[in-house]
Amino acid sequence: MAKTSYARGYSILSLICNVDKSSEILERVFRVLGRERVNIQMMSQGASKSNIALIIRDDQATHTLRALHHEFFE
């Protein structure tokens, strides 16, 4: 029997990226997170390496999403 638990107040941000560039993309992501003072509670990369999930506090989610969008698309 496995134990499970959950915590409220967190959001998951999923980054879908090119497998061949995942290290380069993560470097840019961490630069943005450091600049914006966002602490990651957990990070997970799927087996295909094209999906990277970040768990952050809810109160930082919108700001973080906008900062990452600006970094990659503007």
Contacts in CASP RR format, 6 or more apart in sequence:
PFRMAT RR
TARGET T0000
AUTHOR 0000-0000-0000
METHOD contacts of the structure
MODEL  1
MAKTSYARGYSILSLICNVDKSSEILERVFRVLGRERVNIQMMSQGASKS
NIALIIRDDQATHTLRALHHEFFE
9 57 0 8 1.000
9 58 0 8 1.000
10 41 0 8 1.000
10 55 0 8 1.000
10 56 0 8 1.000
10 57 0 8 1.000
10 58 0 8 1.000
11 55 0 8 1.000
11 56 0 8 1.000
11 57 0 8 1.000
11 58 0 8 1.000
11 61 0 8 1.000
12 53 0 8 1.000
12 54 0 8 1.000
12 55 0 8 1.000
13 53 0 8 1.000
13 54 0 8 1.000
13 55 0 8 1.000
13 56 0 8 1.000
13 61 0 8 1.000
13 64 0 8 1.000
13 65 0 8 1.000
13 68 0 8 1.000
14 51 0 8 1.000
14 52 0 8 1.000
14 53 0 8 1.000
14 54 0 8 1.000
15 25 0 8 1.000
15 29 0 8 1.000
15 51 0 8 1.000
15 52 0 8 1.000
15 53 0 8 1.000
15 54 0 8 1.000
15 68 0 8 1.000
16 50 0 8 1.000
16 51 0 8 1.000
17 25 0 8 1.000
17 50 0 8 1.000
17 52 0 8 1.000
18 25 0 8 1.000
18 50 0 8 1.000
19 48 0 8 1.000
19 49 0 8 1.000
19 50 0 8 1.000
22 45 0 8 1.000
22 49 0 8 1.000
22 50 0 8 1.000
22 52 0 8 1.000
25 52 0 8 1.000
26 52 0 8 1.000
28 71 0 8 1.000
28 72 0 8 1.000
29 52 0 8 1.000
29 54 0 8 1.000
29 68 0 8 1.000
29 71 0 8 1.000
31 71 0 8 1.000
32 64 0 8 1.000
32 67 0 8 1.000
32 68 0 8 1.000
32 71 0 8 1.000
33 39 0 8 1.000
33 40 0 8 1.000
33 64 0 8 1.000
35 67 0 8 1.000
36 60 0 8 1.000
36 63 0 8 1.000
36 64 0 8 1.000
36 67 0 8 1.000
38 56 0 8 1.000
38 60 0 8 1.000
38 63 0 8 1.000
38 64 0 8 1.000
38 67 0 8 1.000
39 56 0 8 1.000
39 57 0 8 1.000
40 54 0 8 1.000
40 55 0 8 1.000
40 56 0 8 1.000
41 55 0 8 1.000
41 56 0 8 1.000
41 57 0 8 1.000
42 54 0 8 1.000
42 55 0 8 1.000
43 52 0 8 1.000
43 53 0 8 1.000
43 54 0 8 1.000
43 55 0 8 1.000
44 52 0 8 1.000
44 53 0 8 1.000
45 51 0 8 1.000
45 52 0 8 1.000
45 53 0 8 1.000
46 52 0 8 1.000
46 53 0 8 1.000
56 64 0 8 1.000
END
